[in-house]
Amino acid sequence: NLRVGGTAAPVELTPRDLEICAAIGPYLKERGLIFVGIDVIGDYLTEINVTSPTCIRELDTQYGLDIAGQLMRCIAERLGRH
């Protein structure tokens, strides 16, 4: 847990991680959630963070991403449709 002194380290998603995402993704999308973080310990989903997913900066740095930019574009697209 980063809030209590843990550190972030990049790892590849496992087949089980992808299975969890596939299982919960439609449920979250149905509820209008477009950006969440999940905590997985071992093979088990332990938490779904809908208000403050962490590690955006770490993921951006490690993988050359622009997560905040992608999120803002997604929000702008959704607002433009309504």
C-alpha positions in Angstrom: 0.0 0.0 0.0 1.6 3.2 -1.1 -0.1 5.3 1.6 1.8 3.4 4.3 5.2 3.4 2.7 4.9 0.8 -0.1 6.6 1.3 -3.4 5.3 1.0 -6.9 7.0 -1.5 -9.3 5.8 -2.3 -12.8 4.6 -5.8 -13.5 2.9 -7.4 -16.4 -0.8 -8.2 -15.9 -1.4 -11.9 -15.4 -4.1 -14.0 -17.2 -6.0 -13.9 -13.8 -5.7 -10.1 -13.7 -7.2 -9.9 -17.2 -9.9 -12.3 -16.2 -10.9 -10.2 -13.3 -11.0 -7.0 -15.5 -13.1 -8.8 -18.1 -15.5 -9.9 -15.3 -16.0 -6.6 -13.6 -15.6 -4.2 -16.6 -19.1 -4.5 -18.0 -20.6 -4.0 -14.5 -18.5 -0.9 -13.9 -19.3 0.6 -17.4 -23.0 0.0 -16.9 -22.7 2.3 -13.9 -21.0 5.0 -15.8 -17.6 4.4 -14.2 -14.9 5.1 -16.8 -11.8 5.2 -14.6 -11.2 3.0 -11.6 -8.3 1.3 -10.0 -8.4 -2.3 -8.7 -6.4 -4.0 -6.0 -5.5 -7.6 -6.6 -3.7 -9.8 -4.0 -2.7 -13.1 -5.4 -5.6 -14.2 -7.5 -8.2 -12.3 -5.7 -9.8 -8.9 -6.2 -9.7 -7.1 -2.9 -10.8 -3.5 -3.7 -12.3 -1.4 -6.4 -11.2 2.3 -6.1 -13.7 4.5 -7.8 -12.8 7.9 -6.3 -9.0 8.0 -6.3 -7.1 5.4 -8.3 -3.4 5.8 -7.6 -0.1 5.3 -9.5 -1.1 7.3 -12.5 2.3 9.2 -12.5 4.2 6.0 -11.9 2.4 4.2 -14.7 2.9 7.1 -17.1 6.6 7.2 -16.3 7.2 3.4 -16.5 5.2 2.8 -19.7 5.3 6.2 -21.5 1.6 6.8 -21.1 -0.6 9.8 -20.6 -3.4 8.5 -18.5 -4.7 11.9 -17.4 -4.8 13.1 -21.0 -6.6 9.9 -22.1 -9.1 10.4 -19.3 -9.8 14.0 -20.1 -10.3 13.1 -23.8 -12.8 10.4 -22.8 -14.7 12.9 -20.6 -14.7 15.5 -23.3 -16.1 13.0 -25.8 -18.9 12.0 -23.4 -19.8 15.6 -22.7 -19.9 16.3 -26.4 -22.4 13.6 -26.9 -24.9 15.1 -24.5 
